[in-house]
Amino acid sequence: MRNIDSERAAYARRFGWCRDSMVKSWLDGFMGTGYASDEGGWAFIRSGDFFYLAGRPDRPEDVARYIREEMGSEAVIVPEDMSWKQVLTSCGLPVNRVTRFHTRLPEAGLDRALLEQASKLTGCECVRLVRAGEREYEDLAACGWENSFVSNFSGREDFLKNGFAYCVYVGVELASAASTFGYYSGGYELQIATDPKFRRRGYACAAAAAFLLECLDRGKRPHWDAANMTSVRIAQRLGFEYDGEYEAMEIGR
């Protein structure tokens, strides 16, 4: 297989089926790397632990080898054709079929007043919402209950220059965060998670609302790809619309 990072424009149509903003990021030259089979049957974009796979499964052992050797024990595989599941399984990859969910912005856009209200934390004075700086970046990078807050960036300087995050702290403990999973010229992909022991307190909603407000301030489009219906419900509470489900594969999640 061969690297296709210098041929991005030529591969735009090959990935036209995929709605994920991380594909846009690769096409814009910001994040990810791409490869294609020498025979031209398939192409893929790898961005962090996400793997976008276009085309038919010729020489699937090359794809399986890359996932196994370069992505380790965790990966989300988004294929153009779910027949890849059987093929990758036959190559020894322990892939599981999963359902993920699309959301979309309403035609009228997001409601700033709603977001401003949702970003307000009430209750204990020890709970605070903070825009991430150098100290908070270190907490996001070292987080033990979520490993994707800053994982697509090369380091602190890259993240603070090209991404941003909002963190909820309970005392000195990171409880929840909404962070930049990826970016392209026109928008940002949101990554949201909450420490299991702090769930159902509205922290994720507040952090996400603050994240979305900054997107509005920057004139950028926010993207919310949901791994579960809990994420969908938070997105809907903040103004996004449910836009259907799609099939993917996972390893080690």
C-alpha beads as a LAMMPS data file, in Angstrom:
LAMMPS data file: protein, C-alpha beads

253 atoms
252 bonds

1 atom types
1 bond types

-500.0 500.0 xlo xhi
-500.0 500.0 ylo yhi
-500.0 500.0 zlo zhi

Masses

1 110.0

Atoms # bond

1 1 1 0.000 0.000 0.000
2 1 1 1.084 3.615 -0.465
3 1 1 0.677 6.908 1.356
4 1 1 -1.809 9.290 -0.319
5 1 1 -1.374 12.413 1.817
6 1 1 -0.045 14.260 -1.232
7 1 1 -3.109 13.215 -3.266
8 1 1 -5.898 14.396 -0.984
9 1 1 -7.925 16.226 -3.641
10 1 1 -7.915 13.147 -5.864
11 1 1 -9.442 11.073 -3.058
12 1 1 -12.166 13.499 -1.964
13 1 1 -14.855 11.700 -3.984
14 1 1 -13.761 8.302 -2.658
15 1 1 -14.751 9.454 0.823
16 1 1 -17.839 11.385 -0.213
17 1 1 -20.055 8.836 1.576
18 1 1 -18.537 9.703 4.967
19 1 1 -20.033 12.602 6.929
20 1 1 -17.408 12.693 9.664
21 1 1 -15.557 15.980 10.139
22 1 1 -12.288 14.098 10.672
23 1 1 -12.346 13.225 6.961
24 1 1 -12.702 16.952 6.254
25 1 1 -9.701 17.537 8.517
26 1 1 -7.564 15.136 6.482
27 1 1 -8.750 16.656 3.205
28 1 1 -7.775 20.095 4.528
29 1 1 -4.344 18.781 5.523
30 1 1 -4.733 19.287 9.277
31 1 1 -5.099 15.850 10.874
32 1 1 -4.766 12.206 9.954
33 1 1 -2.940 10.199 7.332
34 1 1 -4.183 8.278 4.315
35 1 1 -3.191 5.113 2.477
36 1 1 -4.483 3.215 -0.534
37 1 1 -3.923 -0.232 -1.956
38 1 1 -1.521 -0.512 -4.847
39 1 1 -4.376 -1.998 -6.894
40 1 1 -6.657 0.948 -6.093
41 1 1 -9.408 -1.142 -4.541
42 1 1 -9.507 0.511 -1.136
43 1 1 -8.292 3.618 0.650
44 1 1 -8.344 4.574 4.298
45 1 1 -7.852 7.595 6.508
46 1 1 -6.539 7.081 10.017
47 1 1 -7.143 9.902 12.491
48 1 1 -6.326 9.061 16.094
49 1 1 -8.252 5.928 16.988
50 1 1 -10.731 6.402 14.116
51 1 1 -10.270 4.555 10.843
52 1 1 -12.335 5.465 7.756
53 1 1 -12.310 2.724 5.138
54 1 1 -13.485 3.238 1.552
55 1 1 -13.749 0.753 -1.303
56 1 1 -13.789 -2.999 -1.707
57 1 1 -11.792 -5.500 0.368
58 1 1 -8.984 -6.570 -1.971
59 1 1 -5.782 -7.564 -0.124
60 1 1 -7.512 -7.024 3.236
61 1 1 -4.518 -8.427 5.101
62 1 1 -2.699 -5.121 4.520
63 1 1 -5.547 -3.215 6.172
64 1 1 -5.731 -5.677 9.059
65 1 1 -1.968 -5.527 9.575
66 1 1 -1.992 -1.734 9.726
67 1 1 -4.809 -1.656 12.275
68 1 1 -3.128 -4.311 14.407
69 1 1 0.383 -2.824 14.293
70 1 1 -0.295 0.920 14.162
71 1 1 -3.512 1.378 16.132
72 1 1 -2.972 -1.088 18.958
73 1 1 -5.847 -2.587 20.898
74 1 1 -8.422 0.199 20.442
75 1 1 -9.972 1.433 17.214
76 1 1 -13.262 2.636 15.766
77 1 1 -13.566 1.496 12.162
78 1 1 -16.074 3.309 9.928
79 1 1 -16.339 1.377 6.647
80 1 1 -18.110 2.304 3.447
81 1 1 -19.296 -1.310 3.244
82 1 1 -19.995 -3.456 6.319
83 1 1 -18.841 -6.554 4.418
84 1 1 -15.432 -5.501 5.752
85 1 1 -16.421 -6.911 9.148
86 1 1 -16.345 -10.513 7.963
87 1 1 -13.184 -9.881 5.991
88 1 1 -11.299 -8.283 8.894
89 1 1 -12.503 -10.991 11.263
90 1 1 -11.108 -13.619 8.900
91 1 1 -7.778 -11.771 9.109
92 1 1 -7.745 -12.216 12.884
93 1 1 -9.012 -8.819 14.059
94 1 1 -11.510 -9.048 16.955
95 1 1 -13.991 -6.514 15.557
96 1 1 -17.469 -5.967 16.986
97 1 1 -20.340 -4.371 15.114
98 1 1 -21.674 -1.247 16.846
99 1 1 -24.277 1.411 16.190
100 1 1 -23.325 5.081 16.292
101 1 1 -25.480 8.147 15.754
102 1 1 -25.480 11.250 13.559
103 1 1 -26.662 14.648 14.742
104 1 1 -27.117 17.825 12.742
105 1 1 -27.450 21.520 13.384
106 1 1 -30.946 22.970 12.998
107 1 1 -31.522 25.192 9.982
108 1 1 -31.867 28.218 12.238
109 1 1 -28.587 27.452 13.991
110 1 1 -27.957 27.105 17.705
111 1 1 -29.711 29.275 20.275
112 1 1 -27.114 31.372 22.089
113 1 1 -29.419 32.171 25.003
114 1 1 -30.140 28.480 25.556
115 1 1 -26.420 27.675 25.509
116 1 1 -25.580 30.483 27.907
117 1 1 -28.171 29.201 30.357
118 1 1 -27.020 25.575 29.962
119 1 1 -23.397 26.528 30.646
120 1 1 -24.236 27.821 34.128
121 1 1 -23.404 25.450 36.960
122 1 1 -25.523 25.597 40.086
123 1 1 -25.139 24.077 43.508
124 1 1 -21.912 23.496 45.403
125 1 1 -19.344 26.298 45.286
126 1 1 -16.606 23.716 44.796
127 1 1 -17.907 23.000 41.260
128 1 1 -16.452 25.247 38.556
129 1 1 -16.322 25.434 34.763
130 1 1 -12.908 26.351 33.360
131 1 1 -11.618 27.017 29.849
132 1 1 -8.569 24.797 29.468
133 1 1 -5.135 26.339 29.701
134 1 1 -1.745 24.755 30.307
135 1 1 -2.662 23.265 33.700
136 1 1 -5.985 21.873 32.471
137 1 1 -4.340 20.445 29.358
138 1 1 -2.163 18.297 31.602
139 1 1 -5.263 17.018 33.399
140 1 1 -6.948 16.194 30.091
141 1 1 -3.846 14.405 28.810
142 1 1 -3.476 12.358 31.999
143 1 1 -7.176 11.563 32.407
144 1 1 -7.676 7.931 33.367
145 1 1 -11.370 7.594 32.466
146 1 1 -11.173 9.139 28.968
147 1 1 -8.182 8.972 26.620
148 1 1 -9.463 11.016 23.659
149 1 1 -9.637 14.569 24.985
150 1 1 -6.317 15.671 23.452
151 1 1 -5.088 12.476 21.790
152 1 1 -5.250 13.764 18.219
153 1 1 -2.831 16.623 18.922
154 1 1 0.949 16.358 18.973
155 1 1 1.253 18.032 22.355
156 1 1 0.283 20.972 24.544
157 1 1 1.308 23.730 22.149
158 1 1 -0.537 22.120 19.244
159 1 1 -3.694 21.721 21.295
160 1 1 -3.702 25.216 22.791
161 1 1 -3.069 26.719 19.352
162 1 1 -5.501 24.676 17.274
163 1 1 -8.014 23.297 19.768
164 1 1 -9.757 24.229 22.988
165 1 1 -11.699 22.621 25.817
166 1 1 -13.972 23.386 28.735
167 1 1 -13.533 21.423 31.943
168 1 1 -15.757 20.949 34.971
169 1 1 -13.895 20.500 38.250
170 1 1 -15.279 19.290 41.537
171 1 1 -12.756 20.684 43.951
172 1 1 -9.433 19.874 42.298
173 1 1 -10.767 16.796 40.474
174 1 1 -11.569 16.788 36.756
175 1 1 -15.183 15.621 36.551
176 1 1 -16.183 16.276 32.938
177 1 1 -14.932 17.967 29.789
178 1 1 -15.904 18.971 26.280
179 1 1 -12.815 19.081 24.104
180 1 1 -11.672 19.420 20.506
181 1 1 -11.337 15.916 19.084
182 1 1 -10.411 17.348 15.688
183 1 1 -10.691 20.426 13.500
184 1 1 -10.764 21.520 9.880
185 1 1 -10.915 24.902 8.169
186 1 1 -14.623 25.341 8.858
187 1 1 -15.295 23.666 12.165
188 1 1 -14.543 21.502 15.179
189 1 1 -15.420 17.966 16.260
190 1 1 -16.505 17.768 19.887
191 1 1 -15.356 15.074 22.314
192 1 1 -17.367 14.887 25.519
193 1 1 -17.095 12.609 28.538
194 1 1 -17.744 12.548 32.275
195 1 1 -16.106 10.578 35.068
196 1 1 -18.631 7.814 35.873
197 1 1 -18.846 8.859 39.525
198 1 1 -19.935 12.385 38.524
199 1 1 -22.564 11.532 35.920
200 1 1 -26.194 12.741 35.914
201 1 1 -25.310 16.107 37.432
202 1 1 -25.430 18.239 34.282
203 1 1 -21.656 18.671 34.062
204 1 1 -21.307 17.364 30.493
205 1 1 -24.147 19.586 29.339
206 1 1 -22.524 22.680 30.864
207 1 1 -19.103 21.924 29.398
208 1 1 -20.564 21.193 25.957
209 1 1 -22.645 24.376 26.027
210 1 1 -19.522 26.439 26.734
211 1 1 -17.700 24.625 23.907
212 1 1 -20.533 25.378 21.481
213 1 1 -20.616 29.035 22.508
214 1 1 -16.953 29.360 21.592
215 1 1 -17.675 27.751 18.217
216 1 1 -20.327 30.424 17.648
217 1 1 -17.902 33.173 18.712
218 1 1 -15.318 31.864 16.263
219 1 1 -17.813 31.486 13.427
220 1 1 -17.016 27.766 13.158
221 1 1 -19.348 24.809 12.689
222 1 1 -19.526 22.334 15.604
223 1 1 -19.841 18.620 14.842
224 1 1 -21.275 16.060 17.261
225 1 1 -20.844 12.396 16.323
226 1 1 -22.476 10.392 19.100
227 1 1 -21.315 7.008 20.358
228 1 1 -24.521 6.387 22.326
229 1 1 -28.003 7.739 22.959
230 1 1 -26.906 9.509 26.137
231 1 1 -24.651 11.668 23.978
232 1 1 -27.519 12.197 21.519
233 1 1 -29.837 13.385 24.297
234 1 1 -27.280 15.923 25.543
235 1 1 -26.815 17.163 21.973
236 1 1 -30.585 17.518 21.564
237 1 1 -30.863 19.401 24.850
238 1 1 -28.407 21.942 23.429
239 1 1 -30.191 22.355 20.111
240 1 1 -28.853 19.646 17.802
241 1 1 -31.242 17.400 15.912
242 1 1 -31.056 13.617 15.763
243 1 1 -30.103 12.549 12.242
244 1 1 -30.150 8.760 12.248
245 1 1 -27.836 5.904 13.080
246 1 1 -24.991 4.239 11.230
247 1 1 -23.049 1.014 11.555
248 1 1 -19.384 0.846 12.479
249 1 1 -16.923 -1.565 14.085
250 1 1 -14.884 -1.374 17.264
251 1 1 -11.875 -3.093 18.724
252 1 1 -11.170 -3.064 22.447
253 1 1 -13.932 -0.683 23.561

Bonds

1 1 1 2
2 1 2 3
3 1 3 4
4 1 4 5
5 1 5 6
6 1 6 7
7 1 7 8
8 1 8 9
9 1 9 10
10 1 10 11
11 1 11 12
12 1 12 13
13 1 13 14
14 1 14 15
15 1 15 16
16 1 16 17
17 1 17 18
18 1 18 19
19 1 19 20
20 1 20 21
21 1 21 22
22 1 22 23
23 1 23 24
24 1 24 25
25 1 25 26
26 1 26 27
27 1 27 28
28 1 28 29
29 1 29 30
30 1 30 31
31 1 31 32
32 1 32 33
33 1 33 34
34 1 34 35
35 1 35 36
36 1 36 37
37 1 37 38
38 1 38 39
39 1 39 40
40 1 40 41
41 1 41 42
42 1 42 43
43 1 43 44
44 1 44 45
45 1 45 46
46 1 46 47
47 1 47 48
48 1 48 49
49 1 49 50
50 1 50 51
51 1 51 52
52 1 52 53
53 1 53 54
54 1 54 55
55 1 55 56
56 1 56 57
57 1 57 58
58 1 58 59
59 1 59 60
60 1 60 61
61 1 61 62
62 1 62 63
63 1 63 64
64 1 64 65
65 1 65 66
66 1 66 67
67 1 67 68
68 1 68 69
69 1 69 70
70 1 70 71
71 1 71 72
72 1 72 73
73 1 73 74
74 1 74 75
75 1 75 76
76 1 76 77
77 1 77 78
78 1 78 79
79 1 79 80
80 1 80 81
81 1 81 82
82 1 82 83
83 1 83 84
84 1 84 85
85 1 85 86
86 1 86 87
87 1 87 88
88 1 88 89
89 1 89 90
90 1 90 91
91 1 91 92
92 1 92 93
93 1 93 94
94 1 94 95
95 1 95 96
96 1 96 97
97 1 97 98
98 1 98 99
99 1 99 100
100 1 100 101
101 1 101 102
102 1 102 103
103 1 103 104
104 1 104 105
105 1 105 106
106 1 106 107
107 1 107 108
108 1 108 109
109 1 109 110
110 1 110 111
111 1 111 112
112 1 112 113
113 1 113 114
114 1 114 115
115 1 115 116
116 1 116 117
117 1 117 118
118 1 118 119
119 1 119 120
120 1 120 121
121 1 121 122
122 1 122 123
123 1 123 124
124 1 124 125
125 1 125 126
126 1 126 127
127 1 127 128
128 1 128 129
129 1 129 130
130 1 130 131
131 1 131 132
132 1 132 133
133 1 133 134
134 1 134 135
135 1 135 136
136 1 136 137
137 1 137 138
138 1 138 139
139 1 139 140
140 1 140 141
141 1 141 142
142 1 142 143
143 1 143 144
144 1 144 145
145 1 145 146
146 1 146 147
147 1 147 148
148 1 148 149
149 1 149 150
150 1 150 151
151 1 151 152
152 1 152 153
153 1 153 154
154 1 154 155
155 1 155 156
156 1 156 157
157 1 157 158
158 1 158 159
159 1 159 160
160 1 160 161
161 1 161 162
162 1 162 163
163 1 163 164
164 1 164 165
165 1 165 166
166 1 166 167
167 1 167 168
168 1 168 169
169 1 169 170
170 1 170 171
171 1 171 172
172 1 172 173
173 1 173 174
174 1 174 175
175 1 175 176
176 1 176 177
177 1 177 178
178 1 178 179
179 1 179 180
180 1 180 181
181 1 181 182
182 1 182 183
183 1 183 184
184 1 184 185
185 1 185 186
186 1 186 187
187 1 187 188
188 1 188 189
189 1 189 190
190 1 190 191
191 1 191 192
192 1 192 193
193 1 193 194
194 1 194 195
195 1 195 196
196 1 196 197
197 1 197 198
198 1 198 199
199 1 199 200
200 1 200 201
201 1 201 202
202 1 202 203
203 1 203 204
204 1 204 205
205 1 205 206
206 1 206 207
207 1 207 208
208 1 208 209
209 1 209 210
210 1 210 211
211 1 211 212
212 1 212 213
213 1 213 214
214 1 214 215
215 1 215 216
216 1 216 217
217 1 217 218
218 1 218 219
219 1 219 220
220 1 220 221
221 1 221 222
222 1 222 223
223 1 223 224
224 1 224 225
225 1 225 226
226 1 226 227
227 1 227 228
228 1 228 229
229 1 229 230
230 1 230 231
231 1 231 232
232 1 232 233
233 1 233 234
234 1 234 235
235 1 235 236
236 1 236 237
237 1 237 238
238 1 238 239
239 1 239 240
240 1 240 241
241 1 241 242
242 1 242 243
243 1 243 244
244 1 244 245
245 1 245 246
246 1 246 247
247 1 247 248
248 1 248 249
249 1 249 250
250 1 250 251
251 1 251 252
252 1 252 253
